[in-house]
Amino acid sequence: MTIATLDSTIADHLPAHSKALFDAKTAQKLTFEQIAQHLGRSEVAVAAIFYGQAQASIEDVHKLAEILKIEQGALAASSITSFPNRGQVGPMPPVEPLVYRLYEIVQNYGYAFKAVINEKFGDGIMSAIAFSTKVEKEVDNDGTTWVNITLRGKWLPFTRF
């Protein structure tokens, strides 16, 4: 089993607790899916906590300390339960190939997504706050592996004023 570890090229842009979480995750040889199951959260939400892009609850801190075998007090005293400073992880445009491909998808299809969404829902936006996402692996009948990313955001219509 291969596990995601901390990319040293972005480590300096992350909160201090990120290194401790990734070090413990690596030492315990845990996947985000395993940690997410323990926390009762989605694996993307847990990874976002690790990268400092999501806020952990006190319950999350307790469960993280438990599964990662790290001292709860130090983790609770870190910025893990503070309001995250989102969007500060890496350079823009991204240089990491997989992150760049996600960026490229929005560059290439963003306005097409917008047009289709507007036709279906009207004038408004998809929330990234009232939001969930999941990543699934699919293998088709030919044996080709596919990535399925689901983005689920609450529809927020613009109001007239």
C-alpha positions as CSV (number, residue, x, y, z in Angstrom):
1,M,0.0,0.0,0.0
2,T,1.3,3.4,-1.0
3,I,0.5,6.4,1.3
4,A,0.6,10.1,0.7
5,T,3.4,11.9,2.5
6,L,4.3,15.5,2.9
7,D,5.7,17.1,-0.2
8,S,8.8,19.0,1.1
9,T,8.4,21.7,-1.6
10,I,5.2,23.0,0.0
11,A,6.0,22.2,3.7
12,D,7.1,25.8,4.4
13,H,3.7,27.1,3.3
14,L,1.8,24.8,5.6
15,P,0.9,25.3,9.3
16,A,3.2,23.7,11.9
17,H,0.7,21.0,12.7
18,S,0.9,19.7,9.1
19,K,4.3,18.3,9.5
20,A,3.4,16.5,12.8
21,L,0.3,15.0,11.2
22,F,2.1,13.8,8.1
23,D,5.0,12.4,10.1
24,A,2.6,10.4,12.3
25,K,0.6,9.3,9.3
26,T,3.8,8.0,7.6
27,A,5.0,6.3,10.8
28,Q,1.7,4.6,11.3
29,K,1.5,3.7,7.6
30,L,-2.1,5.0,7.4
31,T,-4.1,6.2,4.4
32,F,-6.4,9.1,4.4
33,E,-9.2,6.7,3.9
34,Q,-8.3,4.8,7.1
35,I,-8.0,8.0,9.1
36,A,-11.3,9.3,7.7
37,Q,-13.1,6.1,8.7
38,H,-11.8,6.6,12.3
39,L,-12.9,10.3,12.3
40,G,-16.2,9.7,10.6
41,R,-15.3,12.2,7.9
42,S,-14.5,12.1,4.2
43,E,-11.0,11.4,3.2
44,V,-10.7,14.7,1.3
45,A,-11.9,16.6,4.4
46,V,-9.2,14.8,6.5
47,A,-6.5,15.6,3.9
48,A,-7.7,19.2,3.9
49,I,-7.1,19.3,7.7
50,F,-3.6,17.9,7.2
51,Y,-2.8,20.6,4.7
52,G,-4.3,23.4,6.9
53,Q,-7.1,24.0,4.5
54,A,-9.9,22.9,6.8
55,Q,-10.6,23.4,10.5
56,A,-10.6,20.4,12.8
57,S,-13.1,20.1,15.7
58,I,-12.0,19.2,19.2
59,E,-13.5,15.7,18.5
60,D,-11.3,15.5,15.3
61,V,-8.3,16.4,17.4
62,H,-9.0,13.7,19.9
63,K,-9.5,11.0,17.2
64,L,-6.5,12.2,15.2
65,A,-4.3,11.9,18.3
66,E,-5.7,8.5,19.0
67,I,-5.2,7.0,15.6
68,L,-1.9,8.7,14.9
69,K,-0.5,8.0,18.4
70,I,0.5,11.6,19.0
71,E,0.0,13.8,22.1
72,Q,-3.4,15.4,22.0
73,G,-2.5,18.5,24.0
74,A,0.2,19.6,21.6
75,L,-2.1,19.0,18.7
76,A,-5.0,20.9,20.4
77,A,-2.6,23.8,21.2
78,S,-1.6,24.1,17.5
79,S,-3.6,26.1,14.9
80,I,-5.5,22.9,13.8
81,T,-8.8,24.2,15.4
82,S,-8.2,27.8,14.3
83,F,-9.8,29.4,11.2
84,P,-7.7,28.2,8.2
85,N,-5.9,30.5,5.9
86,R,-7.2,28.7,2.7
87,G,-5.6,28.9,-0.7
88,Q,-2.0,29.5,0.5
89,V,-0.5,26.0,0.0
90,G,1.3,26.3,-3.3
91,P,2.1,28.5,-6.2
92,M,-0.4,29.7,-8.8
93,P,-0.6,28.4,-11.4
94,P,0.2,25.1,-9.7
95,V,3.4,23.3,-10.7
96,E,2.7,19.9,-9.2
97,P,1.4,17.9,-12.2
98,L,-1.8,16.4,-10.7
99,V,-2.8,19.7,-9.1
100,Y,-2.0,21.4,-12.4
101,R,-4.3,19.0,-14.2
102,L,-7.2,19.9,-11.9
103,Y,-6.4,23.6,-12.5
104,E,-6.3,22.9,-16.2
105,I,-9.7,21.3,-16.1
106,V,-11.2,24.5,-14.6
107,Q,-9.2,26.6,-17.2
108,N,-10.5,24.5,-20.1
109,Y,-14.0,23.6,-18.9
110,G,-14.8,26.3,-16.3
111,Y,-17.0,28.4,-18.6
112,A,-18.6,25.3,-20.1
113,F,-19.5,24.1,-16.6
114,K,-20.8,27.6,-15.8
115,A,-23.0,27.7,-18.9
116,V,-24.5,24.3,-18.3
117,I,-25.0,25.0,-14.6
118,N,-26.6,28.4,-15.3
119,E,-29.0,26.7,-17.8
120,K,-30.0,24.1,-15.3
121,F,-30.1,26.2,-12.1
122,G,-30.4,29.9,-13.2
123,D,-28.1,32.8,-12.1
124,G,-26.1,31.9,-9.1
125,I,-23.1,29.9,-7.8
126,M,-22.2,26.6,-6.4
127,S,-21.1,26.8,-2.8
128,A,-17.6,25.7,-1.8
129,I,-18.7,26.1,1.9
130,A,-21.9,24.0,1.9
131,F,-19.9,21.4,0.0
132,S,-18.8,17.8,-0.1
133,T,-16.5,15.9,-2.4
134,K,-15.3,12.3,-2.9
135,V,-12.7,10.6,-5.0
136,E,-13.4,7.1,-6.4
137,K,-11.4,4.6,-8.4
138,E,-13.0,3.0,-11.4
139,V,-11.7,0.2,-13.6
140,D,-13.7,-0.3,-16.8
141,N,-14.3,-3.5,-18.7
142,D,-11.1,-3.0,-20.7
143,G,-9.1,-2.8,-17.5
144,T,-8.4,1.0,-17.8
145,T,-8.3,2.8,-14.5
146,W,-10.3,6.1,-14.2
147,V,-10.5,8.8,-11.5
148,N,-14.0,9.9,-10.5
149,I,-14.2,13.2,-8.6
150,T,-17.6,14.2,-7.4
151,L,-18.1,17.9,-6.3
152,R,-21.4,18.5,-4.5
153,G,-22.1,22.1,-3.6
154,K,-25.3,23.8,-2.4
155,W,-26.9,26.0,-5.1
156,L,-26.9,29.7,-4.1
157,P,-29.0,31.8,-6.4
158,F,-28.2,35.4,-6.8
159,T,-30.8,37.6,-5.3
160,R,-32.3,40.8,-6.8
161,F,-31.9,44.0,-4.8
